[in-house]
């Protein structure tokens, strides 16, 4: 007997093959039968008519930071609502384990680092996770059996360094004995099921004390030693962030990424490739890493988002504006002094110059202040400004747009929420995206789901992309779009029997209405531990989601079931060799 029978669905199986109408039966967590519609005669405990609906494999998100959120939200919302059944965590060199058992303060350091560098709520981190583990394996075990999604985790370089070197991890170099201990710890994590190694050398990544995170101090020899350790384990890979990920790689950065992948003999992915027709040399420069990697026996894959993810800003709290060169010095001041400096025309002129300079890299996109939309306001002086564009307000007041924006924010003691309008939403940029997606070294993803919680909401990229493909720009056909969200990332990670609708494979499935599939507007909710805020987005047109054959979402509501698996390297992933 089948556990559940989905009848008459339009099956898009993830391989890119043409859609077909079929009945799909689930039993014991697996896809038990796929047959022409109306031909399955086996009894089923439950069944549903899916006529007119599309049945696809569950989506795979290759870059998330759900490492902490899964403890208080085992459903990984809103990703699961939008059809994501498998998430990759432990990215950017940041993991919650291992933690040294004799240094309880290391957990506090880790929480403050994650709050700063990944925009997580410190209160939620303190109250929402148990922090009872020491080893990486104990961390994985703490999640096992209590999550609704499938989740795999890299082991983060910062945690390895902190465990072995303590406070010297920031600024110091390991002794030969310490490096050996780091490698032993890493092998233990891999034996426990870590997916691989993640690290960061990004200039934007600083800890809770404002210092460069631990991995940024590592020399290439240390990184390559860890890459060689990756090669010793089945079903593993590397994820790495360097400063050039935000704009264009230097030659040294390309050489490092290539050598890491070739040394490990495993794919290396990086986040995120920003595609903008106004910067035509960025894409070919970034993809040069992949070309050189193939010649060296490696593989370097760029993650890129298929949607424009809105991100809000504020002059009152840490956000992307702080990362513009020179801006952090002003925006890090106490609020009264900050306002005084921002009102100074000379200071504003210098900030604008720096924001529009070559050194600002990808953050130059934030310098079009006339195109900002005013979000939430908090003072009577700003009443009626919500939803208005700054350049329109500035024209009415006879002001320069940046000066106008400063006045508005100052009225709210810098609490005003600002929404930059994207500068790369033009037809040429979308045409360039469509072309870039075809490249063998490009993969859709990079949502950062679970991070930057009150600033951005990238988790709904799956449903928004499908809606755009079906009813919007139509840059991809449905079958190819589904493949890009399912089988392509599953193949990169070497997921065993996931990413396709195939008999005998795990029943990770999403059923949706092609006429409605989309994502709702991001809205601020206060549902984290400690009543902390985050942005959420409603899934539109998603009828149901199954993980390992168990229904976890029905009409955008979680069912309460937790059938997800902590995916462990070797057991749940196969080796994707680059040799």
C-alpha positions as CSV (number, residue, x, y, z in Angstrom):
1,X,0.0,0.0,0.0
2,X,1.1,3.5,-0.8
3,X,1.3,6.1,1.9
4,X,0.2,8.9,-0.4
5,X,-0.8,9.1,-4.1
6,X,-0.6,12.4,-6.1
7,X,-2.8,11.9,-9.1
8,X,-2.7,13.6,-12.5
9,X,0.1,16.1,-11.7
10,X,2.2,17.8,-14.3
11,X,5.5,16.2,-13.4
12,X,8.7,18.2,-14.0
13,X,11.3,15.7,-12.8
14,X,14.3,18.0,-12.4
15,X,16.4,16.5,-15.3
16,X,15.2,19.1,-17.8
17,X,13.1,16.5,-19.6
18,X,9.7,17.7,-21.0
19,X,6.9,17.8,-18.4
20,X,4.4,14.9,-18.4
21,X,1.2,14.1,-16.7
22,X,1.5,11.3,-14.2
23,X,0.5,9.7,-10.9
24,X,3.2,9.7,-8.3
25,X,3.0,7.4,-5.3
26,X,5.0,7.7,-2.0
27,X,5.9,4.9,0.4
28,X,8.3,4.8,3.3
29,X,9.8,8.1,2.5
30,X,10.6,7.2,-1.1
31,X,9.0,7.7,-4.5
32,X,7.5,4.2,-5.0
33,X,5.8,4.7,-8.4
34,X,5.6,7.1,-11.3
35,X,3.0,6.1,-13.9
36,X,0.8,7.7,-16.6
37,X,-2.1,9.5,-15.0
38,X,-5.0,7.2,-14.0
39,X,-3.0,3.9,-14.2
40,X,-2.0,3.4,-10.6
41,X,-4.3,0.9,-9.1
42,X,-2.5,0.3,-5.8
43,X,-4.3,1.4,-2.7
44,X,-3.1,4.5,-0.8
45,X,-3.7,5.6,2.7
46,X,-4.3,9.2,1.4
47,X,-4.5,10.7,-2.1
48,X,-5.1,14.0,-3.8
49,X,-6.1,15.2,-7.3
50,X,-3.3,17.4,-8.6
51,X,-4.8,18.1,-12.0
52,X,-3.4,21.4,-13.3
53,X,-0.6,21.5,-10.7
54,X,3.1,21.0,-11.2
55,X,5.0,18.5,-9.1
56,X,8.7,19.1,-8.9
57,X,11.6,17.9,-6.8
58,X,12.1,19.8,-3.6
59,X,14.4,22.8,-4.2
60,X,18.0,22.8,-2.9
61,X,19.4,26.0,-1.5
62,X,23.2,25.9,-1.7
63,X,24.0,28.9,0.6
64,X,22.2,29.4,3.9
65,X,23.0,30.3,7.5
66,X,20.3,28.3,9.2
67,X,22.9,26.8,11.6
68,X,21.2,28.5,14.7
69,X,17.7,29.1,13.5
70,X,16.9,25.4,13.1
71,X,16.9,25.1,16.9
72,X,14.0,27.5,17.4
73,X,12.5,27.1,13.9
74,X,13.0,23.5,12.7
75,X,11.0,24.4,9.6
76,X,13.7,26.8,8.3
77,X,11.0,29.3,7.4
78,X,10.4,30.9,5.0
79,X,12.6,28.6,2.8
80,X,10.5,25.5,3.4
81,X,7.3,27.5,2.6
82,X,8.9,28.3,-0.8
83,X,9.6,24.6,-1.6
84,X,13.2,24.3,-0.3
85,X,13.6,20.9,1.1
86,X,17.4,20.8,1.4
87,X,19.7,23.5,2.8
88,X,23.4,23.9,2.9
89,X,24.7,25.6,6.1
90,X,28.0,26.3,7.7
91,X,29.0,28.7,5.0
92,X,31.5,31.6,4.9
93,X,33.8,30.1,7.5
94,X,31.1,30.5,10.3
95,X,29.8,27.6,12.3
96,X,28.6,27.1,15.8
97,X,30.9,24.2,16.4
98,X,33.3,23.0,17.5
99,X,33.4,24.9,20.8
100,X,36.2,24.4,23.4
101,X,34.6,22.6,26.4
102,X,36.9,24.4,28.9
103,X,36.3,27.9,27.5
104,X,32.6,28.8,27.9
105,X,33.4,32.3,26.8
106,X,34.0,30.9,23.3
107,X,30.2,30.4,22.9
108,X,29.6,34.1,23.7
109,X,32.3,35.2,21.3
110,X,30.7,33.0,18.6
111,X,27.2,34.4,19.3
112,X,28.5,38.0,19.1
113,X,30.4,37.3,15.9
114,X,27.4,35.7,14.2
115,X,25.2,38.7,15.3
116,X,27.7,41.1,13.8
117,X,28.9,39.4,10.6
118,X,25.6,37.6,9.7
119,X,23.1,40.0,11.1
120,X,21.5,37.5,13.4
121,X,19.6,38.5,16.6
122,X,21.9,38.2,19.6
123,X,19.0,37.7,21.9
124,X,17.7,34.9,19.6
125,X,21.1,33.3,19.5
126,X,21.3,33.4,23.3
127,X,17.8,32.2,24.0
128,X,16.9,30.0,21.0
129,X,19.8,27.5,20.9
130,X,20.9,25.1,23.6
131,X,24.7,25.6,23.2
132,X,25.3,22.2,24.8
133,X,27.7,20.8,22.3
134,X,31.5,20.8,22.0
135,X,32.5,18.8,19.0
136,X,31.0,19.3,15.5
137,X,29.5,15.8,15.7
138,X,27.7,16.8,18.9
139,X,26.3,19.8,17.1
140,X,25.0,17.7,14.3
141,X,23.5,15.2,16.8
142,X,21.7,18.1,18.6
143,X,19.8,18.7,15.3
144,X,19.1,15.1,14.3
145,X,15.5,14.0,14.5
146,X,14.1,17.5,15.2
147,X,14.2,19.4,11.9
148,X,11.7,19.5,9.0
149,X,14.2,20.1,6.2
150,X,17.3,18.1,5.1
151,X,20.4,20.0,6.2
152,X,24.1,19.6,5.6
153,X,26.8,21.7,7.1
154,X,30.3,22.7,6.2
155,X,32.8,23.1,9.2
156,X,33.8,26.7,9.6
157,X,37.4,27.8,9.6
158,X,36.8,30.4,12.2
159,X,35.5,27.9,14.7
160,X,38.5,25.6,14.1
161,X,41.0,28.4,14.7
162,X,39.2,29.6,17.8
163,X,39.0,26.1,19.3
164,X,42.8,25.5,18.8
165,X,44.2,29.0,19.2
166,X,41.8,30.7,21.6
167,X,42.0,34.5,21.4
168,X,45.2,34.2,19.3
169,X,43.0,33.0,16.5
170,X,42.4,36.7,15.7
171,X,45.8,38.1,14.6
172,X,47.9,35.1,15.2
173,X,49.4,32.2,13.3
174,X,49.3,28.5,14.4
175,X,52.4,26.7,15.5
176,X,53.1,23.4,13.7
177,X,51.5,21.6,16.7
178,X,48.4,23.8,16.6
179,X,48.0,23.3,12.9
180,X,48.2,19.6,13.4
181,X,45.6,19.9,16.2
182,X,43.4,21.9,13.8
183,X,43.7,19.2,11.2
184,X,42.8,16.5,13.7
185,X,39.8,18.5,14.8
186,X,38.8,19.0,11.2
187,X,39.1,15.2,10.4
188,X,36.9,14.5,13.4
189,X,34.2,16.9,12.1
190,X,34.4,15.3,8.6
191,X,34.1,11.8,10.2
192,X,31.0,13.0,12.0
193,X,29.5,14.1,8.7
194,X,30.5,17.7,7.9
195,X,30.1,18.4,4.2
196,X,33.5,20.1,3.8
197,X,35.5,23.2,4.7
198,X,34.3,26.8,4.5
199,X,36.4,29.9,5.0
200,X,36.4,33.7,4.5
201,X,39.0,36.3,3.6
202,X,36.4,39.0,2.9
203,X,37.3,42.5,4.1
204,X,33.6,42.9,5.2
205,X,33.7,40.1,7.8
206,X,34.5,41.4,11.3
207,X,33.7,39.8,14.7
208,X,31.7,41.2,17.5
209,X,34.6,43.3,18.7
210,X,35.1,44.9,15.2
211,X,38.2,42.9,14.4
212,X,38.8,40.8,11.3
213,X,37.4,37.3,11.9
214,X,39.9,34.5,12.6
215,X,40.1,33.0,9.1
216,X,41.1,36.3,7.6
217,X,44.5,35.9,9.4
218,X,45.3,32.5,7.9
219,X,48.2,32.1,5.5
220,X,47.8,30.2,2.2
221,X,49.8,27.2,3.7
222,X,47.2,26.8,6.4
223,X,44.3,26.9,3.9
224,X,46.0,24.4,1.6
225,X,46.6,22.0,4.5
226,X,42.9,22.0,5.2
227,X,42.1,21.5,1.5
228,X,44.3,18.4,1.5
229,X,42.3,17.2,4.5
230,X,39.1,17.6,2.6
231,X,40.4,15.2,-0.1
232,X,40.7,12.5,2.5
233,X,36.9,12.2,2.9
234,X,34.1,11.1,0.7
235,X,31.4,13.4,-0.5
236,X,33.0,16.6,0.5
237,X,33.8,20.1,-1.0
238,X,34.9,23.6,-0.2
239,X,33.1,27.0,0.1
240,X,35.2,30.1,0.2
241,X,34.7,33.8,0.3
242,X,37.4,36.3,-0.7
243,X,37.3,40.1,-0.9
244,X,36.9,40.0,-4.7
245,X,33.6,38.1,-4.4
246,X,31.9,41.4,-4.0
247,X,33.3,42.9,-7.2
248,X,36.3,41.5,-9.1
249,X,38.9,39.0,-8.1
250,X,42.5,39.9,-7.9
251,X,45.0,37.5,-9.7
252,X,46.1,36.3,-6.2
253,X,42.6,35.5,-5.2
254,X,42.0,33.5,-8.4
255,X,45.2,31.6,-7.8
256,X,44.1,30.8,-4.3
257,X,40.6,29.6,-5.2
258,X,42.1,27.4,-8.0
259,X,44.8,25.9,-5.8
260,X,42.3,25.1,-3.0
261,X,40.0,23.3,-5.4
262,X,42.7,21.5,-7.2
263,X,44.5,20.5,-4.0
264,X,41.3,19.0,-2.6
265,X,40.2,17.5,-5.9
266,X,36.7,18.8,-5.0
267,X,34.4,21.6,-6.2
268,X,34.7,25.0,-4.6
269,X,31.7,27.4,-4.6
270,X,31.7,31.1,-3.8
271,X,29.0,33.7,-3.1
272,X,27.8,35.8,-4.8
273,X,28.2,36.8,-8.5
274,X,26.6,40.1,-9.0
275,X,25.5,40.7,-12.6
276,X,25.2,44.3,-13.8
277,X,25.3,45.4,-17.4
278,X,26.8,48.7,-16.2
279,X,29.9,46.7,-15.2
280,X,30.4,44.6,-18.3
281,X,33.9,43.3,-17.3
282,X,32.8,41.8,-13.9
283,X,31.3,38.5,-15.1
284,X,34.1,37.4,-17.4
285,X,36.6,38.4,-14.7
286,X,34.9,36.4,-12.0
287,X,34.3,33.3,-14.3
288,X,38.0,33.3,-15.1
289,X,38.5,31.5,-11.8
290,X,36.5,28.6,-13.1
291,X,38.3,28.4,-16.4
292,X,41.7,28.3,-14.7
293,X,40.5,25.8,-12.2
294,X,39.5,23.3,-14.9
295,X,43.0,23.6,-16.5
296,X,44.5,22.9,-13.0
297,X,42.3,19.9,-12.2
298,X,39.8,21.8,-10.0
299,X,36.4,23.3,-10.3
300,X,35.3,26.8,-9.1
301,X,31.6,27.5,-9.2
302,X,30.0,30.9,-8.8
303,X,26.6,31.2,-7.0
304,X,24.3,33.9,-8.3
305,X,20.7,35.0,-7.5
306,X,18.0,34.8,-10.2
307,X,16.1,37.6,-8.5
308,X,16.9,41.1,-7.2
309,X,16.7,40.7,-3.4
310,X,15.5,43.9,-1.7
311,X,17.7,44.9,1.2
312,X,16.8,47.7,3.6
313,X,19.3,50.2,5.1
314,X,19.4,52.4,8.2
315,X,21.9,55.1,9.3
316,X,21.2,54.1,12.8
317,X,22.2,50.4,12.8
318,X,24.9,48.3,11.2
319,X,24.1,47.5,7.6
320,X,25.7,47.4,4.1
321,X,26.2,51.2,4.2
322,X,28.8,50.7,7.0
323,X,30.8,48.6,4.5
324,X,31.4,51.5,2.0
325,X,35.0,52.5,2.5
326,X,35.3,55.4,5.0
327,X,31.6,55.2,6.0
328,X,32.1,53.0,9.0
329,X,34.1,55.7,10.7
330,X,31.1,58.0,10.7
331,X,28.3,55.5,11.1
332,X,30.1,53.9,14.1
333,X,29.9,57.1,16.1
334,X,27.3,57.7,18.9
335,X,24.0,58.8,17.4
336,X,24.1,62.5,18.4
337,X,27.7,62.9,17.1
338,X,26.8,60.8,14.0
339,X,23.9,63.2,13.1
340,X,26.2,66.2,13.6
341,X,28.8,64.8,11.3
342,X,26.2,63.7,8.7
343,X,24.8,67.3,8.6
344,X,28.3,68.6,7.8
345,X,28.4,69.3,4.0
346,X,32.1,68.6,3.8
347,X,31.6,65.2,5.5
348,X,28.7,64.3,3.1
349,X,30.7,65.3,0.1
350,X,33.6,63.0,1.2
351,X,31.2,60.2,1.9
352,X,29.6,60.5,-1.5
353,X,33.0,60.6,-3.2
354,X,34.0,57.4,-1.4
355,X,30.7,55.7,-2.2
356,X,31.1,56.4,-5.9
357,X,34.8,55.5,-6.1
358,X,36.3,52.4,-7.6
359,X,37.4,51.2,-4.2
360,X,33.7,50.9,-3.2
361,X,33.3,48.0,-5.6
362,X,29.8,46.5,-5.6
363,X,28.7,49.0,-2.9
364,X,28.7,51.7,-5.6
365,X,25.2,50.4,-6.2
366,X,24.2,51.9,-2.9
367,X,25.3,55.5,-3.8
368,X,22.2,56.4,-5.8
369,X,20.5,58.0,-2.8
370,X,17.8,59.8,-4.8
371,X,16.5,56.4,-5.8
372,X,15.9,55.3,-2.1
373,X,12.4,54.7,-1.0
374,X,11.5,55.8,2.5
375,X,10.2,52.9,4.6
376,X,9.1,53.0,8.3
377,X,9.4,56.5,9.9
378,X,9.1,57.4,13.6
379,X,8.5,61.1,13.9
380,X,5.7,63.6,13.2
381,X,8.1,65.5,11.0
382,X,8.3,62.5,8.7
383,X,4.6,61.8,8.6
384,X,3.4,60.9,5.1
385,X,6.9,60.1,3.7
386,X,6.6,56.3,3.9
387,X,6.7,54.9,0.4
388,X,8.0,58.0,-1.3
389,X,11.2,58.3,-3.3
390,X,13.9,60.5,-2.0
391,X,14.6,62.4,-5.2
392,X,10.9,63.5,-5.3
393,X,11.0,64.8,-1.8
394,X,14.4,66.5,-2.4
395,X,13.0,68.2,-5.5
396,X,10.1,69.6,-3.5
397,X,12.4,70.9,-0.8
398,X,15.1,72.2,-3.2
399,X,17.7,69.9,-1.7
400,X,20.4,67.6,-2.9
401,X,19.1,64.0,-2.5
402,X,21.7,62.8,0.0
403,X,21.3,65.9,2.2
404,X,17.5,65.4,2.1
405,X,17.9,61.8,3.1
406,X,20.1,62.8,6.0
407,X,17.4,65.3,7.2
408,X,14.7,62.7,7.1
409,X,16.7,60.2,9.0
410,X,17.9,62.8,11.6
411,X,14.2,63.6,12.3
412,X,13.8,59.9,13.4
413,X,17.1,59.8,15.4
414,X,18.4,57.7,12.4
415,X,15.8,55.0,12.9
416,X,14.3,55.6,9.4
417,X,14.1,52.4,7.3
418,X,15.5,53.0,3.8
419,X,14.9,50.8,0.7
420,X,17.4,51.4,-2.2
421,X,15.9,50.8,-5.6
422,X,18.1,48.4,-7.6
423,X,20.3,50.0,-10.2
424,X,20.6,46.8,-12.2
425,X,16.9,46.1,-13.0
426,X,17.4,47.1,-16.7
427,X,16.8,44.9,-19.7
428,X,20.5,44.7,-20.5
429,X,21.3,43.4,-17.0
430,X,18.5,40.7,-17.3
431,X,19.8,39.7,-20.7
432,X,23.3,39.3,-19.2
433,X,21.9,37.2,-16.4
434,X,20.1,34.9,-18.8
435,X,23.3,34.4,-20.7
436,X,25.4,33.9,-17.6
437,X,23.1,31.3,-16.1
438,X,24.0,29.0,-19.0
439,X,27.7,28.9,-18.0
440,X,28.9,25.6,-16.6
441,X,30.6,27.3,-13.7
442,X,27.4,29.2,-12.5
443,X,24.8,27.9,-10.1
444,X,21.6,29.6,-8.9
445,X,21.6,30.3,-5.2
446,X,23.1,32.6,-2.6
447,X,20.0,33.4,-0.6
448,X,21.8,33.8,2.8
449,X,18.6,32.6,4.3
450,X,18.9,32.6,8.1
451,X,21.2,35.6,8.1
452,X,20.7,39.4,7.9
453,X,17.2,38.7,9.2
454,X,15.8,42.2,9.5
455,X,17.7,43.5,6.4
456,X,16.9,41.2,3.6
457,X,14.8,38.1,2.7
458,X,16.5,36.0,0.0
459,X,14.8,32.8,0.9
460,X,11.8,33.2,-1.6
461,X,14.1,33.3,-4.7
462,X,12.8,29.9,-5.8
463,X,9.1,30.8,-6.1
464,X,9.8,34.3,-7.4
465,X,12.1,32.9,-10.1
466,X,9.6,30.3,-11.2
467,X,6.8,32.9,-11.3
468,X,9.1,35.1,-13.4
469,X,9.9,32.2,-15.7
470,X,6.2,31.3,-16.2
471,X,4.5,34.7,-16.3
472,X,7.2,37.4,-16.3
473,X,10.4,37.8,-18.3
474,X,10.3,34.1,-19.3
475,X,14.1,33.9,-19.4
476,X,13.9,30.1,-18.9
477,X,11.4,27.5,-19.6
478,X,9.7,25.7,-16.7
479,X,11.7,22.4,-17.1
480,X,15.0,24.1,-17.2
481,X,14.2,26.5,-14.4
482,X,13.2,23.5,-12.1
483,X,16.5,21.7,-13.0
484,X,18.4,24.8,-12.0
485,X,16.8,24.8,-8.6
486,X,17.0,21.0,-8.0
487,X,19.2,18.7,-9.9
488,X,22.0,21.2,-10.6
489,X,22.7,22.0,-6.9
490,X,22.2,18.4,-6.0
491,X,24.8,17.3,-8.5
492,X,27.3,19.9,-7.3
493,X,27.0,18.6,-3.7
494,X,26.8,15.0,-4.7
495,X,23.5,14.4,-3.0
496,X,22.5,10.8,-3.1
497,X,19.1,10.2,-4.6
498,X,17.8,13.7,-4.2
499,X,17.1,16.5,-6.7
500,X,14.9,14.5,-9.1
501,X,11.6,12.8,-9.2
502,X,12.7,9.2,-9.9
503,X,11.5,5.9,-8.6
504,X,13.4,4.8,-5.5
505,X,14.6,8.3,-4.8
506,X,13.8,10.2,-1.6
507,X,10.4,11.8,-1.8
508,X,11.4,15.5,-1.4
509,X,8.6,17.2,-3.5
510,X,6.9,20.5,-4.0
511,X,3.4,20.8,-5.6
512,X,2.5,24.2,-7.0
513,X,0.1,26.1,-9.2
514,X,1.9,27.4,-12.2
515,X,-0.7,30.1,-12.7
516,X,0.0,31.6,-9.2
517,X,3.5,30.5,-8.1
518,X,5.2,33.6,-6.6
519,X,6.5,35.2,-3.4
520,X,4.7,37.8,-1.4
521,X,6.3,41.2,-0.4
522,X,8.8,41.0,2.4
523,X,7.2,42.2,5.7
524,X,8.7,42.7,9.1
525,X,7.5,40.2,11.8
526,X,8.6,39.8,15.4
527,X,8.6,36.0,15.9
528,X,12.2,35.2,16.9
529,X,13.2,34.4,20.5
530,X,13.1,37.5,22.5
531,X,10.5,39.0,20.2
532,X,13.4,40.0,17.8
533,X,12.4,41.1,14.2
534,X,13.0,39.5,10.9
535,X,11.7,39.9,7.3
536,X,9.3,37.2,6.2
537,X,7.6,36.5,2.8
538,X,4.5,34.5,2.1
539,X,4.6,31.7,-0.4
540,X,2.0,32.1,-3.1
541,X,0.7,29.2,-5.1
542,X,2.5,26.4,-3.2
543,X,0.0,23.7,-2.5
544,X,2.2,21.3,-0.5
545,X,5.7,20.3,0.3
546,X,7.0,16.9,1.3
547,X,10.3,16.0,2.9
548,X,11.3,12.3,2.9
549,X,7.7,11.5,2.0
550,X,6.1,13.4,4.9
551,X,3.9,16.5,4.3
552,X,5.5,19.5,6.0
553,X,3.7,22.4,4.3
554,X,0.1,22.6,3.2
555,X,-1.1,26.0,1.7
556,X,1.8,27.9,3.2
557,X,1.2,26.5,6.7
558,X,3.7,24.1,8.5
559,X,2.1,20.8,9.5
560,X,4.3,20.3,12.6
561,X,6.1,17.2,11.2
562,X,9.9,17.0,11.4
563,X,11.0,14.4,9.0
564,X,14.2,16.1,7.9
565,X,17.6,14.5,7.9
566,X,21.0,15.9,8.9
567,X,22.8,15.0,5.7
568,X,26.2,13.6,6.4
569,X,29.1,13.4,4.0
570,X,29.8,10.0,2.6
571,X,26.5,8.5,3.8
572,X,24.3,11.1,2.1
573,X,26.7,12.6,-0.4
574,X,29.0,11.0,-3.0
575,X,32.3,12.5,-4.1
576,X,32.2,14.9,-7.0
577,X,35.8,14.6,-8.2
578,X,37.4,17.4,-10.2
579,X,40.2,15.2,-11.4
